[in-house]
Amino acid sequence: MSDATVRTDEAKALDELTIRLRTLLPEEYQSSYEALEPTPMRSAGLKYAADGAVAWDKIWGSFCDLAMAGGPPHKGALLEPGARHEVESKCSRYDEVVEEICRGIIMASELPAGRSPNPGWVRVSCHGPAMADWLLRAITMENVAVRRDGLSLDLPAAPHFRLEKEIKNVVTVIAKTCHYWMGHMPRTQKEAIAILFASMAAESPLIEPEWPSGEAPPSAHDDLRARIADGIHRATGLAATHHRYAGWIGVTCPSIRAAVWLMRAAVASNVLARREETTLFVPVNSVSDGDGDVVVRAVARVYRLAAVAGVV
């Protein structure tokens, strides 16, 4: 294959990636996301009703930019679910946390919410599969743990969660992403997103992080993690980081801009991704990607496209 043919194929792939991103993003970002800076807004303070409970529906006048569009992720580091042993040893406090998170979600997003059958999570019901798929991607990029079960999403809960910190984080991230999905995206765009997700799934199933069952030790996926790290390094030169999150592996990018670009491109390639500063995180899943090849190929491909775009 000639160099000219390779360049033409890469240009076409970059154009296709751009079309996918513009389909996924609310209209106000479609022409500006490349220039968006991840500058955090000041956090909104809690407001209280007359009975002393948090008035979750009265807190926000606006939300910062979506991490999907290149804005600052809601959390600087991943907010993870509570471990089974923690939930079981502190049942009363866990019940309080779950109740308050669900109350906040219902008030802030008007979505049904309740206890998940999986310890360490609360469950939120979406209006349809496209909404659940889009929120899954958007919330992941905000650095809050999330997983999908049909039309429902599970969001993290743990006995150590504090009202003004982690509980607020969970409520805010669903309020923020729902705000953009329900208030900034017309029906025709949502239909286009549903078609795009179906097309992406036909090419390759979505690769998500494999969440621990509670029995397996954190080291259970070390071999797979090492294989993915080696494959990415060979293909891109990006080195794995020391971060240890269940279901994720991090690689160091040359800049925040590069990490944002690669994160979005990976998600548009049906591989969930997120970032913390200059670290790109991609999923480790022994079930859907047992040898890690899907993730390695996706990262290698989007890295090549980033080079074509002049990002790396």
C-alpha positions in Angstrom: 0.0 0.0 0.0 1.4 3.4 -1.0 2.1 6.2 1.4 -0.5 8.3 -0.5 -3.1 5.6 0.0 -2.3 5.4 3.7 -2.7 9.1 4.1 -6.0 9.1 2.2 -7.3 6.3 4.4 -6.2 8.1 7.6 -7.8 11.3 6.4 -11.1 9.5 5.8 -10.9 7.9 9.2 -10.3 11.2 10.8 -13.3 12.7 9.0 -15.5 9.8 10.1 -14.3 10.3 13.7 -15.2 14.0 13.5 -18.7 13.1 12.2 -19.2 10.7 15.1 -18.1 13.3 17.7 -20.4 16.0 16.3 -23.3 13.5 16.4 -22.6 12.7 20.1 -22.1 16.3 21.3 -24.8 18.9 22.0 -25.1 21.5 19.2 -23.2 24.3 21.2 -20.1 22.1 21.2 -20.1 20.8 17.7 -18.0 23.6 16.2 -16.0 24.5 19.3 -15.0 21.4 21.1 -11.4 21.4 19.7 -10.8 24.8 21.3 -12.5 24.1 24.6 -10.3 24.4 27.7 -10.9 22.1 30.7 -11.3 25.0 33.2 -13.3 24.2 36.3 -16.2 26.3 37.5 -16.6 27.2 41.1 -18.5 24.5 42.9 -22.1 25.4 43.8 -22.9 25.3 47.5 -25.7 23.2 49.0 -29.1 24.8 49.6 -31.5 23.6 52.2 -35.3 23.5 52.5 -37.3 24.6 55.5 -37.1 21.1 57.0 -33.3 21.1 56.9 -33.0 18.7 54.0 -30.9 19.5 51.0 -32.9 21.2 48.2 -31.3 19.3 45.4 -33.5 20.8 42.7 -32.5 24.4 43.7 -28.7 24.2 43.7 -27.7 24.7 40.0 -28.3 27.7 37.8 -25.9 26.3 35.2 -23.4 23.5 34.7 -19.8 23.5 33.6 -18.9 22.1 30.2 -19.2 18.4 29.5 -16.0 16.4 29.9 -17.1 14.7 26.6 -16.7 18.1 24.9 -13.3 18.8 26.5 -14.5 20.5 29.7 -13.2 19.7 33.1 -14.3 16.2 34.4 -16.6 16.5 37.4 -14.1 14.5 39.6 -10.3 14.8 39.4 -10.0 11.2 40.4 -12.4 8.3 39.8 -15.3 8.1 42.4 -15.7 4.4 42.9 -18.4 2.2 44.5 -18.2 1.0 48.0 -16.6 -2.4 48.6 -18.9 -5.3 49.6 -17.3 -5.7 53.0 -17.7 -2.0 53.7 -21.3 -2.0 52.8 -22.1 -5.1 54.8 -20.2 -3.9 57.9 -21.9 -0.4 58.0 -25.4 -1.2 56.8 -27.2 1.6 58.6 -24.9 4.3 57.3 -25.0 2.8 53.8 -28.8 2.9 53.9 -28.7 6.6 54.7 -26.3 7.3 51.9 -28.4 5.4 49.4 -31.6 7.1 50.5 -30.1 10.6 50.2 -28.4 9.9 46.8 -31.7 8.6 45.4 -33.7 11.5 46.8 -31.2 13.9 45.2 -31.3 12.1 41.8 -35.1 12.2 41.7 -35.2 15.8 42.6 -32.4 17.0 40.4 -33.0 14.9 37.3 -36.6 13.7 37.7 -35.5 10.1 36.9 -36.6 7.2 39.0 -33.8 6.0 41.4 -33.5 3.3 44.1 -31.2 0.8 45.6 -29.3 -1.4 43.1 -29.3 -5.1 43.7 -25.5 -4.8 43.5 -23.9 -3.6 46.8 -22.1 -0.3 46.4 -24.4 1.1 43.8 -27.7 3.0 43.3 -29.9 2.4 40.3 -31.3 5.1 38.0 -33.9 4.4 35.2 -33.4 6.0 31.8 -36.1 6.8 29.3 -34.6 4.6 26.5 -31.6 2.7 25.4 -30.0 5.7 23.5 -30.2 7.8 26.7 -28.7 5.0 28.8 -25.9 4.5 26.3 -25.1 8.2 26.0 -25.2 8.8 29.8 -22.9 5.8 30.3 -20.3 7.4 28.1 -20.8 11.0 29.4 -20.7 10.0 33.1 -17.6 7.8 32.6 -15.8 10.8 31.1 -16.8 12.8 34.2 -14.7 10.3 36.4 -17.7 8.9 38.2 -18.1 5.1 38.2 -21.1 4.0 36.2 -22.3 0.7 34.6 -25.4 -0.1 32.5 -28.0 -2.8 33.0 -30.6 -2.6 30.3 -32.4 0.8 30.6 -30.8 1.4 34.0 -27.5 2.9 35.2 -25.8 2.0 38.4 -23.9 4.9 40.1 -21.6 4.6 43.2 -22.6 4.6 46.8 -20.6 3.8 50.0 -21.0 4.2 53.8 -18.1 6.7 53.9 -19.7 9.1 51.4 -20.3 12.6 52.8 -23.2 14.8 52.0 -21.2 17.8 50.8 -18.7 15.7 48.9 -19.3 12.3 47.4 -23.1 12.3 47.7 -23.2 15.7 46.1 -20.8 14.4 43.4 -23.1 11.6 42.4 -26.2 13.8 42.3 -24.4 16.5 40.4 -23.0 14.2 37.7 -26.4 12.7 36.8 -28.0 16.2 37.0 -25.3 17.6 34.7 -25.4 14.9 32.1 -29.2 14.7 32.1 -29.4 18.5 31.7 -27.4 18.2 28.5 -29.2 15.1 27.2 -32.8 16.3 27.9 -32.3 20.1 27.5 -29.7 20.6 24.8 -30.3 17.8 22.3 -33.3 17.6 20.0 -35.2 14.4 19.2 -33.7 14.2 15.7 -30.2 14.2 17.2 -31.1 11.5 19.8 -32.4 9.4 16.9 -29.1 9.9 15.1 -27.2 8.9 18.2 -29.2 5.7 18.5 -28.3 4.9 14.9 -24.6 5.7 15.5 -24.5 3.4 18.6 -26.1 0.6 16.7 -23.5 1.0 13.9 -20.6 1.1 16.3 -21.9 -2.0 18.1 -22.1 -3.8 14.8 -18.4 -3.0 14.2 -17.2 -3.9 17.7 -19.1 -4.4 21.0 -18.6 -1.6 23.6 -15.6 -2.4 25.8 -16.3 -1.3 29.4 -14.3 -1.8 32.6 -14.9 -5.0 34.4 -16.1 -4.2 37.9 -15.0 -6.5 40.7 -17.5 -9.0 42.0 -16.3 -8.6 45.6 -14.6 -11.9 45.7 -11.7 -11.5 43.3 -8.5 -9.7 44.6 -7.4 -6.5 42.8 -4.4 -8.4 41.3 -6.7 -10.9 39.4 -6.3 -9.0 36.2 -2.6 -8.1 36.5 -1.6 -10.3 33.6 -4.2 -8.8 31.3 -3.3 -5.3 32.5 0.4 -5.9 31.7 -0.5 -7.3 28.3 -2.5 -4.2 27.4 0.2 -1.9 28.8 2.8 -3.6 26.7 0.7 -3.5 23.5 -0.1 0.2 23.9 3.5 1.0 24.5 4.7 -0.9 21.5 2.1 0.8 19.3 2.3 4.3 20.6 5.2 4.7 23.0 2.8 5.7 25.8 3.8 4.2 29.1 1.5 2.8 31.8 1.1 4.7 35.0 1.1 3.6 38.6 -2.6 4.2 39.1 -4.5 1.2 40.5 -8.2 1.2 39.7 -10.3 -1.9 39.3 -11.2 -2.4 35.6 -8.9 0.4 34.3 -5.4 0.9 33.1 -3.8 4.4 32.7 -1.2 5.6 30.2 0.6 8.9 30.3 -0.1 11.3 27.4 2.2 14.1 26.3 -0.4 16.8 27.3 -3.9 17.4 28.7 -5.0 18.3 25.2 -3.7 15.0 23.9 -5.4 13.1 26.7 -8.7 14.8 26.0 -8.5 14.1 22.3 -7.6 10.5 22.7 -10.4 10.0 25.4 -13.0 11.3 23.0 -11.7 9.4 20.1 -11.6 6.1 22.0 -15.2 6.6 23.2 -16.2 7.3 19.6 -14.5 4.0 18.7 -16.7 2.1 21.2 -14.1 1.9 24.0 -15.0 3.6 27.2 -12.3 6.0 28.3 -11.7 8.8 30.8 -8.8 11.0 31.9 -7.2 12.4 35.0 -4.9 15.3 34.0 -2.6 13.9 31.4 -3.4 10.2 32.1 -5.7 8.4 29.7 -7.6 5.5 31.2 -9.0 2.6 29.1 -10.9 -0.5 30.3 -9.6 -3.9 31.3 -12.2 -6.6 30.8 -11.4 -10.3 30.8 -14.8 -11.2 29.4 -15.4 -8.9 26.5 -11.7 -8.3 25.6 -9.9 -11.3 27.2 -6.6 -10.8 25.4 -6.8 -7.0 25.5 -6.4 -6.8 21.7 -9.5 -4.7 21.1 -8.4 -2.0 23.5 -4.8 -2.0 22.2 -6.0 -1.7 18.5 -8.4 1.1 19.4 -5.7 3.1 21.3 -3.2 2.5 18.5 -5.7 3.7 15.9 -6.8 6.8 17.6 -3.2 7.7 18.4 -2.3 7.5 14.7 -5.3 9.7 14.0 -4.1 12.1 16.7 -0.8 12.4 14.9 -2.5 13.1 11.6 -4.5 15.8 13.4 -1.3 17.3 14.9 -2.3 16.6 18.5 0.6 14.3 19.4 
